[in-house]
């Protein structure tokens, strides 16, 4: 019995390249028109609000978070969620900045991870203000010279940034948002090989995040602490024999070679930054609340349990707790606590009301949208 041959499939005629380009041009025209329409609607929103407070009065982090979550929910590819969020963030940033850009302070100089966090959260249509210390970021926002500030609060490898925590003890500022930034650490320099390196300059956090790599590949090399990775990069540019640990932005700003990429000890190395401002914002639907708590009975057995028990009773999840010296008297501590939810949520509000009865110091530092990617 003769075997049947499978019929050959008819080859599809490839669409000419010119036709693809024509379709892209049409789509680009439509995209441009839609972006312009969005910008005009944003102008109308500003007019309808009629505020004399400037762009800062129109910035709504809870609304932006809702928009970006919807972008992720709608995305069916081929672009990743990260790319779609980045594109929409820039559109919102440009629309908000039509009259006057937001002024955002950060721990500088130019080229730091803090600056990258500013752009990830606010987009590039903002005016960035590089400042020398975390203290200055707080003071510039408090005084109104900056609308918002961005400061590091914790790293997934090295833990909390205590200086930022301590600033909240005396500052009236509120937490308005958070940014999670994947930290890729590179060894940068002007030399041709690792044999020419005599010292490595970087912020202490970056040196710690790359401790194992440095020990294995650069044993015996002097490790020099710098005020920022950007300062380390500047030294690497200007000093013979000096290399730096920093990210892509610093490599570009200071025209340095990437001698070795991704030298951080953990591949998921991430830093969380806080956005600080002068007011609280409504719920976005997926929020985090940060509290500052203490009790004069801190030495008594069970005092911490009494402070935290209301969360369990009202089924409020606690994601983080840190203790710091209160600076009021020796051996007296305050607690920084992160919980899921907004202070106005029913369960959270009940827990906080009950908590206040046991706390001598009780402050809501902020209820803000959780980081979107």
N, C-alpha and C positions, 0 to 999 in steps of 0.2 A: 504494500500500500504506500503510495507516494505521499511524502510529507508536504503539508501545506506551508507555503512561504508566507511570512507576515508581510502585510502590505507596507510599503515604505511610506513614512510620514512626509507630508508635503512641507518642505522647508519654508519657514516664515520669511517673508521678504523684509530685510532690515529697514527700519525707518531711516530716511536720510538724516544726517547730522544737522543739516540746515533746518529741518522740521523741529527737531528737539530744541534747537536754539530759538526758533520762533515761539514755541510754547513757553520756554523759560522767560523770554521777553514779555509775553503776555502776563504771565504770573507775577513777574517783577513789577509790572505796571499796576496790577491789582493790589499787590502788597503795599506798594507806595501810596496808593490812594487810600487804602484802609488805615495805614498808619497816620496819614494826614487827617483823616476823619476822626480818629481816636484823639489826636492832639487837639483838634477843635472842640471836641466834647469835653476834654479836660479843661480847656479854657473856660467853657461855659460853667463847669462845676465850680471853678475858682470865683467866677463872677457871682454865681448864685449864693456862695457862702459869704461873700462881701466882707471878708475879714481884712483888717489892716495889719495883721501880724506877719505878713509875708509868707513865703513858701512853706516855712515850718508849720504854719497853721493848717496847711492843706495835706501834709504828709500823714498818712494813716497806715501804720504798719500792719494793723489787723486786717485791713482791706487788701493790702498787697499780698499778705500771706494767703488769704482766701483765693485770690486770683491765681497765684502760682500753684496752689494745690489743685485747682481746677485744670490748669495746664497739664499737670502730671496725669491727672485722671483721664483726660481726653487723648493723651498722646498714644498713638499707635505706631510710631516709628516712621521712617527708619532712623531719625535723629533720636539720641538718647534723652531721657528725662533731664539730665544735667544740662545738655545743650539747649533744650527747649526752655528751661527755666532761665538760663543765662540770656537768651534772646529776648524773652518777655520782660525780664528785669531791666534790660537796657531800654526797651521801648517805654516802660513806665518811668524810668529815670529821666529820659529825654522829655517826655510829656510834662512831668512835674517841674522841670527846670526851665520852662518857657519864659517865665518872667525873671526869675532869679534862682540860681542853683542853691541847694542846701550846702551849708558849710559844716564839714565833718572833721573833727580833730582825731588824731591817732598817734600812737607811739612811733615816732619817726627815727631816723630820717627817711627820705624817699627810698623805696625798695625793700621795706620790711614786710613780713607776713601780715602785720596789722594793716598796712595799706592795701594788701590783697584782700583782706577781710572786708575793708570798707567798700571796695569795688564789687565784691561778691554780693554784699547786702544792699547797697544803694545804687549800683550801676556806676558808669563812668561820667554821667552828667552831673557830678557834684564837684564842689570846690574842696579839695583836701588840704588839711592844715597839719603838717608834720610837727610834732612837739617832742621835746627832749625827754620827758618823763611821764609816767602815768599820772603823777600829781598834777602836772600841767594840763593834761587832757581833762581831768575833772574840773580844774579851776577855770579853763576857757569855756567849758559848757555852763558852769555855774554863773559866770559873768556875762554870758550871752554872746561872746565873741565867736563861739561855735554853736551851731544848732544841736548837734549830737556829737558824741564821742564813741570811739570803738577801742576797747581795752581787752587784753587777754585775761581769761579767768581760770582755765585749766587745760592741761595737756594729757592726752590719754596714756602717755608713757611716764611723764614726770610729775603729774598731779597738779595741785592748785598753785595759782599765782597769788601768794599771800599779800603782796603789796596792793593788788586790786581789792581784795577782800577788806583790808584794813582801811582803805580810803572811804568805804561806805560807813564806817563808824562815825565820821564827822561830816559827811556830805549829805545835802538834802536831795541829791539827784536820784532819779528813778531808772530802773532797767526797762528799756523799751523793746528790746529784741535780743536775739542771739544769732551767732554765725558759727557754723562748724566748717573748718578749713582743713583739708587734707594737707599735711605738711611734708613736702618732699625736700629733703636736705641734700645739697650738692656740695662737693669740694670744688672750690673756685680758685683761680689764680691766673697769673700771667706766664708762669713757667711752662716748660715743655714736658717735664716728667716729675714724678713724685720724689725722685732723688734730690731735687733742688729745693725741696721744702725744708725750712728751718723752724717754722712756727705756724700754728693755726689759730686764727683769731675768730671768735664768734661769741654770741650771747651765751651765758651759762646754761640756759635751757637747751640750746642747740648742741652744745658740747656734751651735755648729759644724754641727749637723745641719740647721739652717735658714739657713745662711749665704747661699745664693743668693737665697732669698725675701726675706730682710731687706735685702739689697743692692738688690734691684729695687723693693720696695714701701715700704721705710722708710729710704731713703738719708740718711745724715747723722745719724740718731737714735743717741743714746748707748746702747751695749750694756754692761750692768752684770752682772758675774759674781756669782752667788749660790751659797751652799753647797749648795742643792738647788732643784729647780723649785718645791717647796712653799714654800720661803722667798721665792722670787721672787713666787709667787702671793700670799703674805701682804703683801709690799710693794705689790703692785698693788692690793690691797684697801685699804691704809692710806694710800698716798701718791698725791696728785693728779698726774696726768701719767705715772704709771708703769704700763706694761703688763707682762705676763709670758708666758713660753712654758711650757706645761705640758699635762697630759692631762686627761681627763674627770674623774678623781677630784679633782684639785686645783680644777677649776672648781666642782664641787659643794661641796667642803669650805669653800672661801673665798668662795662666792657671787659668782662672777665671770661676766661675759658672755663667750661665745665670739665674739670680734670677727671672726676668720677661722679656719676649721677646716683641719686637715691641711696645715700650711705646711712640713712636712719636705721636704727636697730630693729624697729618693728615696721612691717609694711602697711599697717593701718594707723600709723602715727597721725593723730588729729589734734588740733587745738580748737578749743571753744572760746569764742569772744563774746563779750556783752556790748550791746548798744545802749549808751546811757544818754538820758535827756532830762527835761525838766517837768515832765508830766506823765501820768498814767493813761493807758488807752483801754478801750472796751475789749471784750472777748473776741477772738478770731474763730473759736470753735475747737482749737487744738492748741492749748496754751500750757505754760509753765509759770509757777509763782515762786518767787524767792523771798524768804523771810529772814529777819534778823531777830534773834531771841536771846534772852538771858533771864536768870533768876538769882536773887540775892541769897537763895538757899542752895547755891550750886554745890556745896559740900555735903548736903543731906542725901542720904540714900534714897534713890527712886525719883529724884527731881527731874532727870532727863526723861524717865519713863512718863512722868506726869505731863511733861511738855509735849511729848509726841503721841501719847495715847489717843487724843481726839482724832488724829488722822486715821487710826485703825478703826475707831468706833464708827466713823462716817465714811469708811471705805475710800479714803483718799491716799493715793500711792505717793510715797516719798522716794525720790530718786537720788538724793545726795544730802550729806550733812558734813559740815566742817566746823571745827572749834578754833577760836583765835583769842588771845589775851584781850580783855576788855579795855585795858589801859586806864581803868579806874582805880584798881588796887591790885596788889600782887595775888596771884593764883585765882583770879576771877576771870571767867571766860564768857564769851558770847558764842552763839551757834548760828551758822548760816545754813538754812534748810531750803532745799528745792522740792517742790511737790508738783504733781500733775494737776492741771486745771487752772481756771481763772478765779481770782478772789471773789468775783460776783457769781460764780456757779453755786447752786444751792448747797450741795454737799460741802464744798470748800468753805463757803461762808459760815455754815454751821460749825465746822471744825475750828475755824479761826475765832469765832465768837467764844467757844468753850476754852480754847487755848489761852486767850487773853486773861482769863481768870487765874492762870497759874504762872504767867510770865510777868516779870517786873519791867522788862524791855520787850516791846513788841512792835515791829515795823514791817510793813509790806514794802519791800524794796522794789518790787515790780511784778506785774502779771503781763506776760508778753507771749507772742506766738513762738511756738517751737520752730527750730530751724527747718526750712524746706530744702532738703538735700544738702 
